[in-house]
Amino acid sequence: MKSLKNFKLLKASSVLESVIAISIISICALVAFMVYLNIIRHNKSIAYFNARHSISLLIQQSIEQKDYESNDYTFTGYSIKKQVDVNETEHTALLTFTYKTGNKTNVINKLIAYNE
């Protein structure tokens, strides 16, 4: 009973507090909407991401196994063409990966150390 007597009633929310709450909610909604629009705008297919992942694996494989030969790879939904240009004076190899997903063609270049 004593605790109930000491309990003071809270005053009703002011208009300023309501405006601040609505502003915070609006900013959060705006940020979420902008993230959603960025995802929709890029509209990349699964084959695009699979090709990028396969290229990173091929780069690692080329470095580990010292594979400096050009090859063509065909996967479901995409194809990758690996081209190697070796510069023996600078001990570097330029790996050029051309991948095609659907009707889009993209190129990734990677410069690695050349060790024989």
N, CA, C and O of each residue as an XYZ file, in Angstrom:
464
protein
N       0.810     -1.200      0.000
C       0.000      0.000      0.000
C       0.849      1.256      0.000
O       0.521      2.248     -0.651
N       1.970      1.196      0.758
C       2.822      2.378      0.810
C       3.370      2.709     -0.564
O       3.479      3.878     -0.935
N       3.717      1.668     -1.322
C       4.283      1.913     -2.642
C       3.256      2.530     -3.583
O       3.622      3.308     -4.463
N       1.997      2.204     -3.417
C       0.977      2.795     -4.259
C       0.787      4.277     -3.949
O       0.473      5.056     -4.849
N       0.969      4.673     -2.710
C       0.817      6.082     -2.346
C       1.951      6.917     -2.918
O       1.755      8.081     -3.267
N       3.134      6.326     -3.015
C       4.278      7.061     -3.548
C       4.285      7.106     -5.083
O       5.037      7.868     -5.691
N       3.442      6.284     -5.687
C       3.393      6.228     -7.141
C       2.740      7.479     -7.684
O       1.602      7.801     -7.343
N       3.472      8.181     -8.534
C       2.920      9.393     -9.136
C       2.435      9.066    -10.534
O       3.066      8.304    -11.266
N       1.342      9.635    -10.880
C       0.800      9.400    -12.211
C       1.638     10.130    -13.254
O       2.050     11.273    -13.054
N       1.879      9.455    -14.361
C       2.618     10.072    -15.459
C       1.687     10.987    -16.227
O       0.512     10.682    -16.434
N       2.232     12.109    -16.642
C       1.424     13.032    -17.429
C       1.322     12.502    -18.848
O       2.164     11.714    -19.278
N       0.328     12.915    -19.559
C       0.105     12.472    -20.933
C       1.244     12.950    -21.828
O       1.889     13.958    -21.541
N       1.484     12.218    -22.917
C       2.548     12.568    -23.854
C       2.238     13.902    -24.514
O       1.090     14.223    -24.821
N       3.275     14.647    -24.716
C       3.091     15.940    -25.364
C       3.146     15.768    -26.877
O       3.519     14.711    -27.386
N       2.776     16.803    -27.565
C       2.789     16.806    -29.024
C       4.236     16.685    -29.520
O       4.494     16.022    -30.525
N       5.161     17.312    -28.830
C       6.569     17.262    -29.222
C       7.100     15.824    -29.180
O       7.820     15.408    -30.088
N       6.757     15.074    -28.150
C       7.198     13.683    -28.074
C       6.617     12.858    -29.212
O       7.304     11.993    -29.755
N       5.381     13.107    -29.579
C       4.745     12.395    -30.690
C       5.433     12.719    -32.009
O       5.649     11.827    -32.830
N       5.779     13.983    -32.220
C       6.468     14.388    -33.446
C       7.844     13.732    -33.524
O       8.247     13.278    -34.596
N       8.559     13.674    -32.429
C       9.879     13.040    -32.409
C       9.755     11.545    -32.724
O      10.550     11.008    -33.495
N       8.774     10.882    -32.139
C       8.577      9.455    -32.391
C       8.235      9.199    -33.861
O       8.762      8.265    -34.465
N       7.369     10.011    -34.430
C       7.004      9.857    -35.840
C       8.213     10.124    -36.730
O       8.393      9.448    -37.743
N       9.039     11.095    -36.368
C      10.244     11.393    -37.152
C      11.215     10.216    -37.138
O      11.772      9.865    -38.178
N      11.423      9.610    -35.984
C      12.328      8.462    -35.889
C      11.807      7.295    -36.713
O      12.579      6.638    -37.412
N      10.522      7.031    -36.642
C       9.925      5.952    -37.424
C      10.044      6.237    -38.912
O      10.321      5.325    -39.691
N       9.842      7.478    -39.322
C       9.943      7.851    -40.733
C      11.365      7.676    -41.251
O      11.555      7.199    -42.370
N      12.362      8.049    -40.463
C      13.763      7.899    -40.879
C      14.108      6.419    -41.024
O      14.775      6.034    -41.984
N      13.667      5.592    -40.093
C      13.923      4.147    -40.192
C      13.257      3.552    -41.434
O      13.853      2.723    -42.122
N      12.034      3.971    -41.718
C      11.334      3.484    -42.907
C      12.041      3.940    -44.183
O      12.114      3.180    -45.149
N      12.559      5.160    -44.200
C      13.275      5.678    -45.362
C      14.550      4.877    -45.623
O      14.842      4.531    -46.768
N      15.300      4.585    -44.579
C      16.532      3.800    -44.735
C      16.202      2.400    -45.257
O      16.879      1.902    -46.157
N      15.178      1.765    -44.706
C      14.784      0.429    -45.158
C      14.342      0.461    -46.620
O      14.654     -0.456    -47.380
N      13.627      1.494    -47.014
C      13.161      1.624    -48.392
C      14.334      1.825    -49.346
O      14.331      1.267    -50.444
N      15.337      2.610    -48.952
C      16.509      2.840    -49.797
C      17.311      1.547    -49.984
O      17.796      1.275    -51.082
N      17.453      0.762    -48.933
C      18.158     -0.524    -49.041
C      17.395     -1.446    -49.989
O      18.002     -2.109    -50.830
N      16.088     -1.492    -49.861
C      15.258     -2.321    -50.730
C      15.409     -1.900    -52.182
O      15.533     -2.755    -53.059
N      15.401     -0.600    -52.456
C      15.546     -0.119    -53.830
C      16.914     -0.456    -54.409
O      17.011     -0.779    -55.593
N      17.966     -0.389    -53.610
C      19.296     -0.765    -54.096
C      19.353     -2.230    -54.475
O      19.982     -2.588    -55.471
N      18.711     -3.077    -53.704
C      18.701     -4.504    -54.011
C      17.914     -4.754    -55.287
O      18.353     -5.529    -56.137
N      16.789     -4.131    -55.435
C      15.960     -4.318    -56.625
C      16.653     -3.745    -57.863
O      16.552     -4.328    -58.943
N      17.344     -2.630    -57.730
C      17.975     -1.968    -58.877
C      19.069     -2.836    -59.489
O      19.194     -2.893    -60.712
N      19.865     -3.513    -58.661
C      20.954     -4.326    -59.198
C      20.429     -5.546    -59.940
O      20.929     -5.872    -61.017
N      19.453     -6.211    -59.398
C      18.760     -7.304    -60.059
C      19.720     -8.289    -60.723
O      19.599     -8.558    -61.918
N      20.656     -8.818    -59.971
C      21.615     -9.801    -60.483
C      21.025    -11.201    -60.336
O      20.305    -11.493    -59.382
N      21.345    -12.052    -61.295
C      20.830    -13.412    -61.258
C      21.717    -14.296    -60.382
O      22.825    -13.910    -60.009
N      21.224    -15.458    -60.070
C      21.984    -16.425    -59.290
C      23.224    -16.854    -60.074
O      24.283    -17.082    -59.488
N      23.096    -16.964    -61.395
C      24.227    -17.375    -62.227
C      25.365    -16.364    -62.122
O      26.533    -16.749    -62.162
N      25.044    -15.083    -61.990
C      26.067    -14.044    -61.839
C      26.900    -14.288    -60.579
O      28.129    -14.254    -60.627
N      26.235    -14.531    -59.469
C      26.937    -14.759    -58.212
C      27.698    -16.092    -58.220
O      28.787    -16.189    -57.654
N      27.124    -17.120    -58.863
C      27.827    -18.393    -58.987
C      29.092    -18.237    -59.833
O      30.128    -18.817    -59.510
N      29.012    -17.464    -60.904
C      30.177    -17.234    -61.761
C      31.261    -16.488    -61.002
O      32.435    -16.847    -61.100
N      30.895    -15.461    -60.248
C      31.886    -14.717    -59.453
C      32.561    -15.623    -58.423
O      33.769    -15.534    -58.208
N      31.785    -16.482    -57.798
C      32.344    -17.407    -56.825
C      33.280    -18.412    -57.502
O      34.357    -18.703    -56.980
N      32.877    -18.941    -58.653
C      33.723    -19.882    -59.386
C      35.030    -19.237    -59.815
O      36.076    -19.886    -59.795
N      34.985    -17.972    -60.200
C      36.201    -17.267    -60.600
C      37.141    -17.109    -59.411
O      38.351    -17.283    -59.555
N      36.606    -16.787    -58.252
C      37.483    -16.669    -57.078
C      38.122    -18.018    -56.747
O      39.282    -18.064    -56.337
N      37.386    -19.106    -56.919
C      37.958    -20.432    -56.705
C      39.025    -20.750    -57.749
O      40.054    -21.342    -57.425
N      38.783    -20.358    -59.004
C      39.764    -20.597    -60.056
C      41.036    -19.785    -59.826
O      42.131    -20.255    -60.137
N      40.909    -18.587    -59.294
C      42.081    -17.771    -58.978
C      42.898    -18.452    -57.891
O      44.119    -18.557    -58.010
N      42.243    -18.912    -56.840
C      42.952    -19.619    -55.771
C      43.630    -20.875    -56.297
O      44.769    -21.174    -55.937
N      42.930    -21.600    -57.142
C      43.481    -22.827    -57.715
C      44.694    -22.511    -58.594
O      45.677    -23.252    -58.570
N      44.640    -21.448    -59.354
C      45.762    -21.063    -60.207
C      46.981    -20.694    -59.385
O      48.107    -21.019    -59.761
N      46.768    -20.022    -58.275
C      47.889    -19.631    -57.418
C      48.485    -20.849    -56.721
O      49.705    -21.007    -56.690
N      47.642    -21.706    -56.164
C      48.128    -22.859    -55.414
C      48.785    -23.913    -56.300
O      49.818    -24.477    -55.938
N      48.185    -24.177    -57.464
C      48.694    -25.229    -58.337
C      49.619    -24.698    -59.430
O      50.131    -25.465    -60.246
N      49.830    -23.386    -59.442
C      50.668    -22.745    -60.455
C      50.205    -23.112    -61.856
O      50.997    -23.504    -62.713
N      48.910    -22.975    -62.063
C      48.267    -23.289    -63.333
C      48.230    -22.020    -64.187
O      47.389    -21.147    -63.973
N      49.144    -21.923    -65.156
C      49.257    -20.732    -65.985
C      48.842    -21.016    -67.427
O      49.458    -20.511    -68.366
N      47.809    -21.815    -67.598
C      47.318    -22.146    -68.928
C      45.905    -21.608    -69.100
O      45.116    -21.571    -68.156
N      45.606    -21.195    -70.319
C      44.266    -20.697    -70.632
C      43.307    -21.869    -70.761
O      43.658    -22.916    -71.305
N      42.097    -21.683    -70.257
C      41.083    -22.745    -70.299
C      39.705    -22.133    -70.489
O      39.482    -20.944    -70.259
N      38.791    -22.995    -70.918
C      37.378    -22.634    -70.993
C      36.604    -23.553    -70.065
O      36.829    -24.763    -70.046
N      35.696    -22.975    -69.298
C      34.883    -23.735    -68.354
C      33.417    -23.467    -68.669
O      33.022    -22.326    -68.909
N      32.613    -24.531    -68.666
C      31.190    -24.393    -68.920
C      30.427    -24.970    -67.729
O      30.643    -26.114    -67.329
N      29.543    -24.165    -67.179
C      28.720    -24.564    -66.053
C      27.255    -24.354    -66.430
O      26.952    -23.787    -67.480
N      26.373    -24.803    -65.591
C      24.945    -24.604    -65.835
C      24.593    -23.135    -65.630
O      24.686    -22.630    -64.511
N      24.198    -22.458    -66.668
C      23.769    -21.065    -66.573
C      24.846    -20.041    -66.879
O      24.531    -18.863    -67.048
N      26.101    -20.446    -66.956
C      27.172    -19.507    -67.254
C      28.401    -20.238    -67.771
O      28.557    -21.444    -67.579
N      29.270    -19.479    -68.431
C      30.532    -20.032    -68.916
C      31.648    -19.047    -68.590
O      31.437    -17.836    -68.530
N      32.849    -19.603    -68.382
C      34.002    -18.798    -68.003
C      35.146    -19.122    -68.952
O      35.430    -20.287    -69.230
N      35.796    -18.073    -69.446
C      36.982    -18.240    -70.276
C      38.156    -17.629    -69.530
O      38.154    -16.442    -69.205
N      39.166    -18.462    -69.262
C      40.357    -18.013    -68.541
C      41.477    -17.805    -69.550
O      41.803    -18.700    -70.330
N      42.066    -16.602    -69.523
C      43.175    -16.279    -70.408
C      44.342    -15.816    -69.536
O      44.166    -14.989    -68.642
N      45.526    -16.353    -69.801
C      46.697    -16.058    -68.982
C      47.755    -15.387    -69.846
O      48.114    -15.899    -70.906
N      48.259    -14.229    -69.389
C      49.372    -13.531    -70.027
C      50.502    -13.458    -69.006
O      50.376    -12.805    -67.971
N      51.615    -14.142    -69.313
C      52.737    -14.221    -68.389
C      53.793    -13.189    -68.779
O      54.188    -13.099    -69.941
N      54.245    -12.414    -67.797
C      55.335    -11.467    -67.975
C      56.517    -11.984    -67.161
O      56.595    -11.776    -65.950
N      57.436    -12.662    -67.852
C      58.540    -13.318    -67.152
C      59.560    -12.335    -66.597
O      60.246    -12.652    -65.625
N      59.678    -11.145    -67.190
C      60.655    -10.186    -66.680
C      60.232     -9.613    -65.332
O      61.076     -9.346    -64.477
N      58.932     -9.426    -65.139
C      58.431     -8.893    -63.870
C      57.925     -9.990    -62.942
O      57.498     -9.710    -61.821
N      57.970    -11.226    -63.401
C      57.500    -12.386    -62.630
C      56.047    -12.216    -62.195
O      55.698    -12.429    -61.034
N      55.214    -11.828    -63.153
C      53.781    -11.686    -62.894
C      52.994    -12.400    -63.981
O      53.483    -12.617    -65.090
N      51.785    -12.752    -63.643
C      50.859    -13.344    -64.603
C      49.531    -12.607    -64.480
O      49.007    -12.419    -63.383
N      49.005    -12.196    -65.615
C      47.710    -11.517    -65.634
C      46.653    -12.534    -66.024
O      46.659    -13.059    -67.138
N      45.747    -12.807    -65.098
C      44.637    -13.714    -65.357
C      43.433    -12.877    -65.762
O      43.003    -11.990    -65.024
N      42.900    -13.165    -66.932
C      41.715    -12.461    -67.412
C      40.582    -13.478    -67.517
O      40.657    -14.431    -68.292
N      39.551    -13.265    -66.738
C      38.392    -14.143    -66.744
C      37.236    -13.408    -67.417
O      36.819    -12.337    -66.975
N      36.737    -13.997    -68.482
C      35.562    -13.468    -69.173
C      34.423    -14.435    -68.904
O      34.476    -15.598    -69.305
N      33.393    -13.949    -68.224
C      32.280    -14.839    -67.921
C      31.007    -14.305    -68.540
O      30.760    -13.100    -68.584
N      30.209    -15.242    -69.016
C      28.966    -14.901    -69.707
C      27.806    -15.545    -68.969
O      27.753    -16.765    -68.812
N      26.884    -14.717    -68.524
C      25.660    -15.186    -67.874
C      24.490    -14.676    -68.699
O      24.248    -13.471    -68.772
N      23.772    -15.590    -69.313
C      22.666    -15.182    -70.174
C      23.207    -14.409    -71.365
O      24.000    -14.939    -72.144
N      22.782    -13.152    -71.511
C      23.256    -12.330    -72.622
C      24.249    -11.269    -72.160
O      24.608    -10.387    -72.940
N      24.701    -11.336    -70.901
C      25.648    -10.358    -70.372
C      27.037    -10.974    -70.277
O      27.197    -12.116    -69.846
N      28.044    -10.196    -70.690
C      29.435    -10.630    -70.623
C      30.203     -9.657    -69.745
O      30.107     -8.443    -69.927
N      30.962    -10.181    -68.797
C      31.758     -9.368    -67.884
C      33.187     -9.884    -67.865
O      33.447    -11.041    -68.194
N      34.120     -9.003    -67.471
C      35.534     -9.347    -67.439
C      36.100     -9.025    -66.056
O      35.802     -7.979    -65.479
N      36.921     -9.940    -65.535
C      37.635     -9.722    -64.278
C      39.115     -9.968    -64.551
O      39.482    -11.008    -65.098
N      39.955     -9.026    -64.178
C      41.408     -9.149    -64.307
C      42.023     -9.338    -62.937
O      41.613     -8.702    -61.967
N      43.013    -10.219    -62.862
C      43.707    -10.474    -61.597
C      45.195    -10.643    -61.907
O      45.574    -11.465    -62.741
N      46.024     -9.862    -61.232
C      47.460     -9.932    -61.385
C      48.029    -10.742    -60.235
O      47.820    -10.402    -59.070
N      48.748    -11.814    -60.553
C      49.320    -12.675    -59.518
C      50.813    -12.829    -59.755
O      51.319    -12.535    -60.837
N      51.508    -13.294    -58.726
C      52.932    -13.556    -58.844
C      53.155    -14.807    -59.671
O      52.436    -15.795    -59.524
N      54.162    -14.760    -60.548
C      54.481    -15.881    -61.424
C      55.710    -16.596    -60.901
O      56.811    -16.047    -60.915
N      55.518    -17.829    -60.438
C      56.613    -18.658    -59.951
C      56.582    -19.961    -60.709
O      55.543    -20.619    -60.765
N      57.696    -20.346    -61.291
C      57.720    -21.599    -62.027
C      58.306    -22.703    -61.237
O      58.396    -23.830    -61.724
